[in-house]
Amino acid sequence: MRKYLYTIYTLICSVLLLSCGADQAVKKGDKYYAVGEYYDAAEQYKKAYSQTPTKERNLRGERAQKLAECYRRINATTKAINAYNNVVRYKKADSLTHLYLGQLYLKNGQYKEAEKQFAIAIDSLETRGEGREVRDLLKLARNGQNSAQKAPEWKKAGSDYIVKRMDVFNSRRDDYSPMLGGDEHNQLYFTSTRNQAQGDDLSGITGAKAADIFLSQKDDQGRWGKPQSIDSELNSDFDEGACCFSPDGHTMYLTQCKTHPNYPRYATIVVSQRTDAAWSKPTELVISKDTASSFAHPAVSPNGEWLYFVSDMPGGMGGLDIWRCRLLSHGETGVVENLGAPINTPGDEMFPTFRPNGDLYFSSNGHPGFGGLDIFIMKAESLTSQRLRVGASAGILSPLTSKLEHLGWPLNSQGDDFGMTFEGKRNQGYFCSSRGDLRGNDHIYSFYNPEIVQTVKGWVYEQDGYELPAAQVYMVGNDGTNLRLSVRGDGSFTQEVKPGVDYVLLATCKGYLNHQQELRVESSKASEEHVLQFPLANISAPVLIENIFYDFNKATLRPESATALDELVRTLNENPNVTIELSAHTDCRGSDEYNEKLSQRRAESVVSYLIQHGIAADRLTPKGYGEGRPKHIKRKVAEKYLFLKEGDVLNEEFISTLPEEQQEQCHQLNRRTEFTVLRTTYGLFDKAGKLIRKPAPAQPPRD
């Protein structure tokens, strides 16, 4: 009897201890949950659930529900399904339980089970009456049911996208939100929680290290290098990720999420500037005075005027929405606008990004799809047609007339698919997906769509010199196109063009003459890049006119000179307020008097040609310098002639020190025809100095 009583006492104590331990675990779990640390909360709820006796069905159901919520939020899909099924088993399920179960089964590719759960959720919600919350949940459930019924058919239909996993970027942890950078798209920035990330603590949200931004670079053979942590103050012990760049590549916008032991963590958008070769320590971009909402996933529009981002701030459509604000000078932002329907839904819309042609790509779990986050596209022409709805307190944009486009299989899958970045104008680049990873980790994939895309690539540079990154290019087309294009650091620009359209492109830069090119785009059966050159003449230095040829010891222009002279006629017509001195030069052989007379006659021959082709005589001054102004070598010429260096002057004394072959090359360089800008105000003022007309605009006319 004594032994029996002792056994009963021991069992009672064990039950009491377990119950006390379970209660303590729930309290700890609730504390973690309140500040958004769902991984740590799940560990505590799991402990509490396992210590709760089976016969206490009500309590086990409540704790299973807490556990399921955490697993769902950290993308532990299979564990979340099991936990929600325990909620159903212990009769604690409601319409939300079945809605979430349907979404999780959909994400797992279990479409029959998903359809069953959505049907239960719809039946339950239809009995709850009216109200925005019920309408929103019903919309999500019906979209989910539609997805579960049609996903196998959509998957079978497929698409033109070709997808490949990029293991060179991936680790055993999360690797996501790739973003291409560099003038040649030879840098890939992405977010990762791999072991090389800064800090020693594991995140209470994910159980992994806090995310950092990593960088991989292409070598000369086009192979991607091993990802490296960025050696600057860009990363910290907090979470950083989901970055994007301004059009000039000098400003980075990224998401940062700081921790606090007692308060929920809110994501903010921060800004880093590139100075020399390093990124500065980020500073917060103030979008709103709302300090209880998250701001994340920045994306800058191709023209650099708008910042698109994700937020749960009040006034949205439900869940996470995509918003935008205008980027002002000095790091300030304008009024915040919600993109509205059909982009935003009662679900979550996240990870906006732009293709260079202005198309908006984003991910959503609120529209019909394969499950999880699927990628959708809103075409540029539809996006720009949005108008701000008058009287909306938060600025909700009016619904669009065109439909969204779902990008299909295999770009989309039953997992989370998001974070696209494009390699130039073509429909290819990188994105990330959680497909095929049992732990729900995200990894980076490449994508390619063999669509026909025609582009124009131009190079703006100083005539007889180097690139002009400060230049602007204006582009108009007979289809109504009217664009101002920025030039990259290497003097290049790229723009998509359309078949059947005639384009005029005008390059301008302060201190240089304008240069215009025309382009006719024909239909093509394959992607094609049209390359144009824009050499700009410096208005403060002599400009060489290449390929001008005269008969031997005469001033007669040879026929092959016509191409270069016609180009000069075009330049003068494009710059009608300019007058020039047209100068001819000889080598040092022969008498000074003979060379001066010969060069004068040659300069006059060129001026006569220009006058015959419509250039006013009073805009042209011929001048023959003979051998009096030997050529000064610039860096670009020195790169071509290795025996010369920048700053050399090809006078007779210098040439006499060279071998015979190099002497002849120097004589050829001295025999040249150049022009120098004298005035830039021709035809603007009368004799009294009064303005007659304004200078011709740099932008070409719309017609």
QUIVEN-V560821 format. One record per helix or strand. SS is the DSSP state (@ for helix, = for strand). FROM is the first residue (numbers start at 1). TO is the last residue. If there is no record, write none. Layout:
ss={SS	SS}
from={FROM	FROM}
to={TO	TO}
This chain:
ss={@	@	@	@	@	@	@	=	=	=	=	=	=	=	=	=	=	=	=	=	=	=	=	@	=	=	=	=	@	=	=	=	=	=	=	=	=	=	=	=	=	=	=	=	=	=	=	=	@	=	@	@	=	=	@	=	@	@	=	=	=}
from={2	38	57	77	95	111	132	161	175	187	202	209	212	224	228	239	251	267	278	283	295	306	321	329	333	349	360	374	380	388	396	405	417	428	443	454	467	472	482	492	502	512	515	528	538	543	550	557	559	579	592	617	620	632	635	649	652	660	672	685	691}
to={34	50	73	89	107	125	157	165	181	192	202	209	218	224	229	245	257	275	279	284	300	311	327	331	338	354	364	378	383	388	397	406	422	433	449	462	467	477	486	497	508	512	520	536	538	544	550	557	574	585	612	619	626	632	640	649	655	670	679	685	691}
